Amino acid sequence: MLQMCLDEKVTLLLGVPTVVQGIRQELTSFPSKYKTLKGQLTRFLCGGSAPPGEMIQWFHDTWNIELIQIWGMTEMSPLGTIGRRHARRLDLHIPPTQNQNQQKPGLLVPGVEAKIVDSENMNNVLSWDGKQKGELLVRYVHVKKYFIYFFLSTYLILSQKKKMFKLSRGPSVTKEYFQNPAETKFKGEWLITGDVASFTDKAQLIIRDRSKDMIKSGGEWIESIGMENLVMSLPAVSRACVIGVPHDHWGERPIVVAQLHDGHQLTHADVLTLLAQHYAKFQLPDDLLIWKEVPLTSTLKIDKKVVRKILQEQKYVLPSANKSTQAKLEFVTLLQIQKSNKKNITTDFNLFLGSKLFTLFSLPTFQKKCIVLLFTLIMIYKCFH
């Protein structure tokens, strides 16, 4: 691919993070071979999943290439948002060492309307504050309405009334599937994207995760995409995915499945050290699995469906699940021992009591009464405790 870029004087590339990672390895291995690309290849659009921030910065610092994150769907023809370093005029002050805008899918392109709704009640529209997350919906609109809205939204942006600018729509979003009603894919006029997302107060889209890839542990949701990006930023990691594995007590627990570069090593402790700086303790993965190859889809995205199938075939069990089972067994065993000891103590006491009663008849009457009264009180106490 890079040789073709040299021959054809390519200035713009598009690819998923796996392709971007492969190009990075090639550029690192043979920098002199591709030195003429510096200044020629200036932009690299990356979609399908989020590229790590470390990779974005590497391309800028080493090759002066702007790695631009984009988001969209085939049903959107296909572009929905673009995340550039200088997305607005207000961003011109951002220095080259900061790439926060590129770590987000960015701003909606003209012609796309979007909203965030509660996944359990899609009539509940969530605010754009960068914190609330829910199902991402996009919508189709007629061309005439689009032009009216386009000019209105342009005015709102120029006047910096960003909190009012919460929707942008257009005719590029499909409103139906050919010969397929697909009722679960639509909410009225809105297309359900299947992404869990947020919008910042600057109208920047943040993809939290795919709905099907969210991990629910102990009633709390854990996002996999952000964790994957951090693990991918480690020098030893070539590919990584975070998935949820069934757990008897917590429902699901996250684990990391990684593929390493040749000659590199990685431990679970290394991963936890990095992730602990960004995630709560309950969100940290329970295990790290190193595979020779992490499977990819036909579009070179990590195939989590195949990863889950492999784990199921291997009958993988979480280390924490093993510990939990062992702890339960130890607890049950302890209870049995305690009951057994209590039973032995009771038996010994009864034998002791019976042997002493035989000696009562040889004692004076007053002493007999006192001993009987004492034993009666002991038995009453024993019955109620």
C-alpha positions, 0 to 999 in steps of 0.5 A: 500500500505504501509503495502505491502511495509513493508511485501515485503521489497519494495525499489522503488515506482511509482505513480502520485502526488495524490498517493504520497500525500495520502502516505504522509498523511498516514506516517504523521498520523502513523509514528511509524507504518512505521518507518522501511521503513526509510532506506528501501524505498529510491526512489519514482518515480512520473509522470503524473503531477509535484509534489510540491517542498515542497513535494519533500523536505518533503520526503527527510527530514522526510523519506530520500526518493528521490522523482524523477520526471519523464515524458513520454507517453504510446507512448514512452514505456513510459519513456521520461525523469528523474529528479534526485537530482544528474542527472550529475556529475556536480550536486554532489555539490548540497546540500540536501536542494536544489531540483531544479533538481527534480522539473523538469522532467529532462534529456532525457533518451538515445534513445529519440529525442526531440525538441521544436517548435512554436505552430503556425509554427511547422517548427520554432524550438526554442532554448534551453535557458529555456525561449522559450516555445512551442510544445514538439515533440519526434521522432522515429529513426532506431536502427542503427542510434540510436547507432551512435547518442548515442555514439556521444551524450555521447562524447558531454556530457563528453566534456560539449558541451551542446549547441550542444547536443539538440537531443537524439533519439531512437526506443522507440517512436511510429511512428503510431497508429494501424488502425488510421492515426491520422494525427494531432498527427504527424508532419512528423516523429515527435510525437506531445506530446500535452505538452507545454515545454522548455529545459534549456541550460543544456538539462533539460526538463521543462513542462509548461502545457498541450496545452489544459490547457493553459489559454489565458487572454488578449492575454497573456498565463498563465500556470496552472501547476506551479500555481497548484504546489504552491497552493498544497504546502499550508498545508491546500490543499489536491488537487488543479487545475487551469483552465480558465473560459470565460470572456467577456473582457479578453477571459479567466481568471484563477481560483483555485478549491481546496480540503482541508484537514479536519479541515483546512481553506483557503481564496482567499487572502491566495492564492493571497499572495503566488502566488503574489511572483511568478506571475505578477498581471494579472496572478493571479487567480480571484477566489478560489472555495473550493469543498468537492472533486475535481474529479480524472480520472481513473489514479488518475489525476485531471480531469479538463474536469469534473471540467469545466463541473461542472462549466458550469452546475452550470453556474458559473460566475467570480466575475470580470465578474460581476464587469465588467458588473456592471461597464458597466451598471453604465457607460451607466446609467451615460451617460443617466443621462448626456444626460437627464440633457443636454436636460433639460438645453437646454429646460430651456434655450430655454424657457428663450430665448422665454420669453425674446423675448416678451419684445423686442418690448417694448424697444428702437430700439438701445437696440433691435438691441443689444439684438438681436445681443447678442442672435444671438451670443449665438445661434451660439455658442450653435450650434457649442458646 
